[in-house]
Amino acid sequence: MLTRKHTVLRDTAIPNTREPFEAGTPRRAPAARAEAWERTPPEPRIETEELTANGLRQLARDPEVVSIAPVMPTRLIEPLPAQAAAGASWGIAAVRADLSAFDGQGVTVSVLDTGIDAGHAAFAGVNLEQQDFSGDGNGDVNGHGTHCAGTIFGRDVNATRIGIARAVPKALIGKVLGNNGSGDSDMIFRAIQWAANGGADVISMSLGFDFPGLVKRLTDAGWPVALATSAALEAYRGNLRMFDALMALIRARAAFGPSAVVVAAAGNESERDTNPEFEIAASLPAAAEGVVSVGALRQAGAALDIAPFSNTLPQISAPGVAIVSARVGGGLRALSGTSMACPHVAGVAALWWQAVRAQPLPATGTVVTSRLFASARSDVFVNGVDVADRGVGLATAP
């Protein structure tokens, strides 16, 4: 019988109260589970299992099981090459990080990407805790993760400021994309759990779920196109529900202590420069409930405009064109993409964590996210920018 690899999300804080012979008892209903979370903090656990269709049905009856999803491929949100004048860091000023009294001190950030060049001068003095989920080993061959991390918490390089929150003392670097820029959903879910358990205040992801890649993989294995497309759709739907369930667990933990703000890039599949109507909606993980999805902006004189490649329906937006940050091997380089916008928002979220902790407010991810959205500016755009393309506005530092 055909087996497929699945990711299984359990909440081990929910006791299994079935009698030994109650094999047909369904898993606990969402309302009952939410009621239990009011008394006990959830304890999510990610597992990986090879399951047949029958095994899947049987496992779904386990009261601890919150969600099950077929493992599907993921990929880098490929950045676009860009040119910028030496020393250009326009995104820092655009989000007003240069005017903020906060610098990220005391905040822990996690970057789930292609790894990091730990020896780069931009990360001098940062406690980097690395974990490889890809199987390719720690470090960054691709360079994408290094560039994103530099925008979030990079120190100045050759007198050039590249980092939003450049006093972040600790970063959890999860390598969820291999050296070729690809990975799978199971790597991401396990990395999110690792980061959350490690005390991350902010989790940043500039990656996407590869629906076309899964269809191709299945058709290359001999599946009929219709069957491959159906299986890929099932996997995508299952992983969306998995993300929603995992984010619900993370939010529920906020009642019992700090919880992470999860930020993700909306994607670069739109082509407005070819056709203004050619807009692709934000995809996973940015499309999941509870994830802060980020669109990319470009300069338009003294104002800002939507980058033509930026996927629509983000919740918030940030600079994403010609962004200067750390380059693998040393020095700086400029790149464009929602991958570059996402770390701007992650860095601003780190500043908001520090600001909230300095105030008589509950220091939770929910409060930080609320401040992040409430402080976004909508008076910085050229005429005609659709709210569906830029979200609540430009992310702005406290």
RODO-2510 file (C-alpha; in nm, 4 decimals, decimal comma):
residues 398
     n   res          X          Y          Z
     1     m     0,0000     0,0000     0,0000
     2     l     0,1294     0,3485    -0,0932
     3     t     0,2846     0,5430     0,1950
     4     r     0,3624     0,9147     0,2070
     5     k     0,5728     1,1188     0,4451
     6     h     0,3627     1,3350     0,6766
     7     t     0,4284     1,5982     0,9408
     8     v     0,2266     1,5421     1,2590
     9     l     0,1543     1,8208     1,5069
    10     r     0,0672     1,7092     1,8575
    11     d    -0,0303     1,9046     2,1652
    12     t     0,1141     1,6895     2,4416
    13     a    -0,0392     1,9097     2,7110
    14     i    -0,3800     1,7645     2,6241
    15     p    -0,4035     1,4337     2,8093
    16     n    -0,5236     1,1238     2,6300
    17     t    -0,8329     1,0445     2,8354
    18     r    -0,9629     0,7530     2,6280
    19     e    -1,0163     0,4185     2,7886
    20     p    -0,7873     0,1443     2,6555
    21     f    -1,0519    -0,0081     2,4289
    22     e    -1,2138     0,3127     2,3023
    23     a    -1,0473     0,2833     1,9641
    24     g    -1,3140     0,4811     1,7822
    25     t    -1,3102     0,7912     2,0004
    26     p    -1,2545     1,1000     1,7841
    27     r    -0,9847     1,3506     1,8689
    28     r    -1,0788     1,6425     2,0901
    29     a    -1,2879     1,9103     1,9226
    30     p    -1,1293     2,2547     1,8665
    31     a    -1,3667     2,4222     2,1165
    32     a    -1,2732     2,1756     2,3896
    33     r    -0,9059     2,2156     2,3072
    34     a    -0,9328     2,5958     2,3293
    35     e    -1,1022     2,5588     2,6680
    36     a    -0,8147     2,3392     2,7857
    37     w    -0,5633     2,6037     2,6732
    38     e    -0,7214     2,8473     2,9192
    39     r    -0,5941     2,6249     3,2006
    40     t    -0,2806     2,4648     3,0606
    41     p    -0,0211     2,6061     2,8184
    42     p    -0,0077     2,4046     2,4958
    43     e     0,3026     2,1956     2,4357
    44     p     0,3367     2,1488     2,0587
    45     r     0,5499     1,8630     1,9310
    46     i     0,6372     1,7983     1,5674
    47     e     0,6826     1,4418     1,4444
    48     t     0,7432     1,2862     1,1037
    49     e     0,5728     0,9622     0,9997
    50     e     0,5335     0,7490     0,6875
    51     l     0,1598     0,6849     0,6605
    52     t    -0,0780     0,4942     0,4381
    53     a    -0,4279     0,6328     0,3812
    54     n    -0,5604     0,3952     0,6463
    55     g    -0,2815     0,4849     0,8883
    56     l    -0,3612     0,8513     0,8348
    57     r    -0,7248     0,7970     0,9309
    58     q    -0,6276     0,6022     1,2413
    59     l    -0,3731     0,8606     1,3560
    60     a    -0,6267     1,1419     1,3114
    61     r    -0,8321     0,9826     1,5930
    62     d    -0,5543     1,0369     1,8462
    63     p    -0,6712     1,3126     2,0896
    64     e    -0,3194     1,4605     2,1034
    65     v    -0,3031     1,5104     1,7267
    66     v    -0,3893     1,8657     1,6243
    67     s    -0,3018     1,8497     1,2546
    68     i    -0,1458     1,6210     0,9930
    69     a    -0,0034     1,7352     0,6580
    70     p     0,1788     1,5645     0,3706
    71     v     0,5378     1,6840     0,3435
    72     m     0,5832     1,9076     0,0406
    73     p     0,8839     2,0876    -0,1085
    74     t     0,9791     2,4427    -0,0186
    75     r     1,2118     2,6825    -0,1910
    76     l     1,3908     3,0087    -0,1569
    77     i     1,1957     3,3174    -0,2587
    78     e     1,4557     3,3977    -0,5205
    79     p     1,5813     3,7564    -0,4886
    80     l     1,6458     3,9809    -0,7847
    81     p     1,9916     4,1280    -0,8462
    82     a     2,0139     4,4994    -0,7795
    83     q     2,2574     4,7852    -0,7837
    84     a     2,2921     5,0455    -0,5144
    85     a     2,5434     5,3166    -0,4449
    86     a     2,8051     5,2300    -0,1858
    87     g     2,6757     5,3083     0,1602
    88     a     2,3122     5,3167     0,0517
    89     s     2,0813     5,1941     0,3289
    90     w     1,7587     5,3667     0,2392
    91     g     1,5430     5,1056     0,4113
    92     i     1,6845     5,1978     0,7539
    93     a     1,5606     5,5542     0,7212
    94     a     1,2347     5,4554     0,5524
    95     v     1,1221     5,2516     0,8556
    96     r     1,2674     5,5235     1,0844
    97     a     1,5031     5,2862     1,2605
    98     d     1,7641     5,5631     1,2469
    99     l     1,5372     5,7812     1,4618
   100     s     1,4352     5,5152     1,7128
   101     a     1,5554     5,5129     2,0716
   102     f     1,5478     5,1314     2,0598
   103     d     1,8097     4,8978     1,9166
   104     g     1,6891     4,5428     1,9892
   105     q     1,8790     4,4957     2,3127
   106     g     1,7468     4,1925     2,5036
   107     v     1,5511     4,0558     2,2067
   108     t     1,6116     3,7101     2,0546
   109     v     1,5564     3,6740     1,6810
   110     s     1,5362     3,3578     1,4718
   111     v     1,6086     3,3472     1,0979
   112     l     1,4896     3,0338     0,9169
   113     d     1,6657     3,0403     0,5816
   114     t     1,9824     2,9138     0,4080
   115     g     2,2003     2,9546     0,7172
   116     i     2,4476     3,2314     0,7986
   117     d     2,8088     3,3316     0,7413
   118     a     2,8950     3,3374     1,1111
   119     g     3,2383     3,4885     1,0462
   120     h     3,1037     3,7988     0,8715
   121     a     3,1874     4,1279     1,0394
   122     a     2,8161     4,2151     1,0468
   123     f     2,7613     3,9501     1,3136
   124     a     3,0573     4,0239     1,5370
   125     g     2,9525     3,9950     1,9011
   126     v     2,6201     3,8253     1,8272
   127     n     2,5575     3,4924     1,9996
   128     l     2,4652     3,2784     1,6989
   129     e     2,3014     2,9457     1,7797
   130     q     2,2869     2,7407     1,4598
   131     q     2,0792     2,4319     1,3839
   132     d     2,0804     2,2494     1,0511
   133     f     1,7481     2,0999     0,9389
   134     s     1,8474     2,0629     0,5721
   135     g     2,1143     1,7943     0,5990
   136     d     2,3726     2,0148     0,4259
   137     g     2,5390     2,1323     0,7472
   138     n     2,5543     2,4719     0,9142
   139     g     2,6873     2,7760     0,7327
   140     d     2,5562     2,9619     0,4293
   141     v     2,6696     2,8690     0,0792
   142     n     2,3770     3,0413    -0,0935
   143     g     2,4065     3,3816     0,0762
   144     h     2,0324     3,4517     0,1096
   145     g     2,0139     3,3859     0,4830
   146     t     2,3220     3,5976     0,5506
   147     h     2,1711     3,8930     0,3635
   148     c     1,8385     3,8629     0,5498
   149     a     2,0064     3,8301     0,8901
   150     g     2,2187     4,1368     0,8172
   151     t     1,9096     4,3494     0,7612
   152     i     1,7525     4,2356     1,0876
   153     f     2,0433     4,2641     1,3314
   154     g     2,3661     4,3222     1,1365
   155     r     2,6268     4,5515     1,2854
   156     d     2,7760     4,8311     1,0755
   157     v     3,0158     4,7182     0,8015
   158     n     3,2823     4,9598     0,6812
   159     a     3,0911     5,2491     0,8423
   160     t     2,7708     5,1483     0,6590
   161     r     2,4624     5,0752     0,8636
   162     i     2,2724     4,7698     0,7368
   163     g     2,0837     4,6450     1,0461
   164     i     1,7495     4,7585     1,1865
   165     a     1,8005     4,6148     1,5379
   166     r     2,1781     4,6155     1,5619
   167     a     2,2013     4,5418     1,9341
   168     v     2,0162     4,2081     1,9242
   169     p     2,2393     3,9912     2,1436
   170     k     2,1290     3,6437     2,0311
   171     a     2,0030     3,4888     1,7087
   172     l     1,8722     3,1391     1,6430
   173     i     1,9733     3,0447     1,2898
   174     g     1,7750     2,7518     1,1504
   175     k     1,8992     2,6221     0,8164
   176     v     1,5760     2,5025     0,6541
   177     l     1,6897     2,5453     0,2943
   178     g     1,9848     2,3496     0,1608
   179     n     2,2788     2,4853    -0,0341
   180     n     2,0694     2,4736    -0,3531
   181     g     1,7915     2,6817    -0,1940
   182     s     1,5405     2,4004    -0,1542
   183     g     1,3937     2,2145     0,1419
   184     d     1,0623     2,0772     0,2603
   185     s     0,7750     2,1698     0,4873
   186     d     0,8784     1,9279     0,7611
   187     m     1,2075     2,1149     0,8032
   188     i     1,0202     2,4409     0,8514
   189     f     0,7740     2,3082     1,1071
   190     r     1,0497     2,1457     1,3115
   191     a     1,2544     2,4661     1,2922
   192     i     0,9642     2,6826     1,4091
   193     q     0,9178     2,4541     1,7083
   194     w     1,2929     2,4682     1,7793
   195     a     1,2969     2,8484     1,7566
   196     a     0,9878     2,8925     1,9738
   197     n     1,1222     2,6527     2,2366
   198     g     1,4549     2,8360     2,2243
   199     g     1,2949     3,1640     2,3288
   200     a     1,2749     3,3439     1,9951
   201     d     1,0779     3,6683     2,0139
   202     v     1,0728     3,7085     1,6367
   203     i     1,0883     3,4355     1,3700
   204     s     1,1668     3,5513     1,0151
   205     m     1,1082     3,3402     0,7007
   206     s     1,1800     3,4497     0,3437
   207     l     1,0746     3,1298     0,1691
   208     g     0,7767     2,9687    -0,0001
   209     f     0,5988     2,6374    -0,0486
   210     d     0,6702     2,4942    -0,3936
   211     f     0,3351     2,3811    -0,5392
   212     p     0,4621     2,3609    -0,9015
   213     g     0,7718     2,1777    -0,7809
   214     l     0,5611     1,9112    -0,6107
   215     v     0,3491     1,8590    -0,9240
   216     k     0,6658     1,8177    -1,1311
   217     r     0,8201     1,5784    -0,8795
   218     l     0,5111     1,3567    -0,8913
   219     t     0,4734     1,3650    -1,2689
   220     d     0,8434     1,2837    -1,3077
   221     a     0,7736     0,9801    -1,0881
   222     g     0,5081     0,8656    -1,3352
   223     w     0,1925     1,0097    -1,1822
   224     p    -0,0749     1,1319    -1,4263
   225     v    -0,0920     1,5121    -1,4346
   226     a    -0,4448     1,5263    -1,2921
   227     l    -0,3549     1,2955    -1,0043
   228     a    -0,0291     1,4798    -0,9343
   229     t    -0,2083     1,8158    -0,9290
   230     s    -0,4769     1,6802    -0,6957
   231     a    -0,2143     1,5395    -0,4578
   232     a    -0,0218     1,8678    -0,4602
   233     l    -0,3415     2,0608    -0,3840
   234     e    -0,4143     1,8231    -0,0961
   235     a    -0,0623     1,8760     0,0366
   236     y    -0,0890     2,2546     0,0077
   237     r    -0,4270     2,2597     0,1820
   238     g    -0,2993     2,0293     0,4556
   239     n     0,0087     2,2439     0,5159
   240     l    -0,2012     2,5604     0,5314
   241     r    -0,4099     2,3979     0,8035
   242     m    -0,0936     2,2768     0,9747
   243     f     0,0459     2,6296     0,9802
   244     d    -0,2831     2,7681     1,1108
   245     a    -0,2871     2,5053     1,3874
   246     l     0,0767     2,5634     1,4852
   247     m     0,0257     2,9418     1,4956
   248     a    -0,2828     2,8910     1,7149
   249     l    -0,0692     2,6923     1,9591
   250     i     0,1953     2,9647     1,9613
   251     r    -0,0661     3,2346     2,0242
   252     a    -0,2264     3,0280     2,3011
   253     r     0,1085     3,0115     2,4804
   254     a     0,1066     3,3915     2,5066
   255     a    -0,1349     3,3693     2,8005
   256     f     0,1337     3,1849     2,9968
   257     g     0,4434     3,3784     2,8874
   258     p     0,6196     3,5327     2,5864
   259     s     0,5346     3,4071     2,2393
   260     a     0,7010     3,4661     1,9047
   261     v     0,5985     3,7080     1,6319
   262     v     0,6283     3,5127     1,3056
   263     v     0,7055     3,7145     0,9909
   264     a     0,7135     3,5844     0,6314
   265     a     0,7738     3,7249     0,2833
   266     a     0,4682     3,7440     0,0564
   267     g     0,6538     3,6232    -0,2535
   268     n     0,7923     3,7598    -0,5813
   269     e     0,5615     3,6063    -0,8424
   270     s     0,3680     3,9188    -0,9490
   271     e     0,4582     4,0904    -1,2788
   272     r     0,3022     4,4376    -1,2632
   273     d     0,5757     4,5788    -1,4874
   274     t     0,4406     4,3549    -1,7671
   275     n     0,0712     4,3831    -1,6834
   276     p    -0,0720     4,5878    -1,3917
   277     e    -0,3327     4,3157    -1,3434
   278     f    -0,0701     4,0388    -1,3167
   279     e    -0,0831     4,0027    -0,9383
   280     i    -0,0272     3,6789    -0,7487
   281     a    -0,1629     3,6484    -0,3954
   282     a     0,0674     3,5863    -0,0993
   283     s     0,1411     3,2173    -0,0576
   284     l     0,2482     2,9920     0,2272
   285     p     0,3822     3,0504     0,4835
   286     a     0,2825     3,4176     0,4512
   287     a    -0,0808     3,3211     0,3816
   288     a    -0,1210     3,1323     0,7102
   289     e    -0,3364     3,2772     0,9865
   290     g    -0,1281     3,4505     1,2521
   291     v     0,1777     3,5005     1,0295
   292     v     0,2713     3,8628     0,9549
   293     s     0,2925     3,8709     0,5739
   294     v     0,5197     4,1319     0,4146
   295     g     0,5075     4,3039     0,0754
   296     a     0,7960     4,4917    -0,0880
   297     l     0,8213     4,8644    -0,1619
   298     r     1,0435     5,0691    -0,3908
   299     q     1,1373     5,4359    -0,3948
   300     a     0,9363     5,6660    -0,6193
   301     g     1,0892     6,0083    -0,5765
   302     a     1,0078     6,1265    -0,2250
   303     a     0,7311     5,8678    -0,1907
   304     l     0,7052     5,4888    -0,2045
   305     d     0,5423     5,2526    -0,4515
   306     i     0,4740     4,8799    -0,4636
   307     a     0,7576     4,6779    -0,6131
   308     p     0,6259     4,5245    -0,9385
   309     f     0,7210     4,1710    -0,8305
   310     s     0,5614     4,1878    -0,4841
   311     n     0,2715     3,9500    -0,4268
   312     t    -0,0573     4,1071    -0,3300
   313     l    -0,2582     4,0772    -0,0047
   314     p     0,0270     4,1302     0,2442
   315     q    -0,0618     4,2602     0,5901
   316     i     0,2198     4,5157     0,6012
   317     s     0,4954     4,6383     0,3705
   318     a     0,8586     4,7456     0,3874
   319     p     1,1538     4,8420     0,1648
   320     g     1,2474     4,5600    -0,0713
   321     v     1,4350     4,7056    -0,3705
   322     a     1,8125     4,7595    -0,3855
   323     i     1,8611     4,6679    -0,0202
   324     v     2,2240     4,6626     0,0906
   325     s     2,3211     4,3947     0,3417
   326     a     2,5847     4,1345     0,4248
   327     r     2,7453     3,9219     0,1522
   328     v     2,8810     3,5729     0,2147
   329     g     3,2575     3,5919     0,2418
   330     g     3,2592     3,9524     0,3571
   331     g     3,1509     4,2935     0,2384
   332     l     2,8087     4,4039     0,1193
   333     r     2,5777     4,3547    -0,1759
   334     a     2,2388     4,4809    -0,2905
   335     l     1,9382     4,2550    -0,3583
   336     s     1,5675     4,3070    -0,4259
   337     g     1,2662     4,0994    -0,3250
   338     t     1,0044     4,0480    -0,0594
   339     s     1,2868     3,8436     0,0964
   340     m     1,4525     4,1783     0,1657
   341     a     1,1305     4,3428     0,2889
   342     c     1,0555     4,0637     0,5377
   343     p     1,3709     4,1180     0,7507
   344     h     1,2944     4,4906     0,7704
   345     v     0,9655     4,4028     0,9418
   346     a     1,1356     4,1391     1,1577
   347     g     1,3884     4,4005     1,2694
   348     v     1,1159     4,6568     1,3436
   349     a     0,9285     4,3873     1,5406
   350     a     1,2441     4,3369     1,7482
   351     l     1,2477     4,7088     1,8288
   352     w     0,8813     4,6918     1,9272
   353     w     0,9546     4,3992     2,1605
   354     q     1,2115     4,6138     2,3389
   355     a     0,9721     4,9100     2,3511
   356     v     0,6829     4,7046     2,4886
   357     r     0,9045     4,5558     2,7604
   358     a     0,9959     4,9075     2,8671
   359     q     0,6278     4,9937     2,9177
   360     p     0,3654     4,8683     3,1666
   361     l     0,2146     4,6399     2,9034
   362     p     0,1899     4,2623     2,8740
   363     a     0,5031     4,1629     2,6814
   364     t     0,3454     3,9160     2,4408
   365     g     0,3624     3,8515     2,0699
   366     t     0,0011     3,9641     2,0362
   367     v     0,0769     4,3049     2,1861
   368     v     0,3900     4,3488     1,9736
   369     t     0,2013     4,2566     1,6557
   370     s    -0,0755     4,5021     1,7449
   371     r     0,1808     4,7817     1,7906
   372     l     0,3514     4,6856     1,4660
   373     f     0,0251     4,7194     1,2713
   374     a    -0,1032     5,0260     1,4580
   375     s     0,2176     5,2231     1,3950
   376     a     0,2370     5,1483     1,0210
   377     r     0,2212     5,4617     0,8033
   378     s    -0,0132     5,4923     0,5070
   379     d     0,0732     5,8520     0,4075
   380     v     0,4009     5,7653     0,2344
   381     f     0,2717     5,6151    -0,0911
   382     v     0,2264     5,7538    -0,4407
   383     n    -0,1315     5,8075    -0,5519
   384     g    -0,3203     5,4998    -0,6598
   385     v    -0,1470     5,2392    -0,4446
   386     d    -0,4047     4,9754    -0,3550
   387     v    -0,4391     4,8843     0,0121
   388     a    -0,4523     4,5204    -0,0976
   389     d    -0,0960     4,5566    -0,2257
   390     r     0,0609     4,7397     0,0704
   391     g    -0,1445     4,6176     0,3694
   392     v    -0,1828     4,8486     0,6667
   393     g     0,1156     5,0476     0,5452
   394     l     0,4893     5,0943     0,5892
   395     a     0,6381     4,9243     0,8950
   396     t     0,7660     5,1916     1,1333
   397     a     1,0023     5,1671     1,4291
   398     p     0,8988     5,2856     1,7767
***
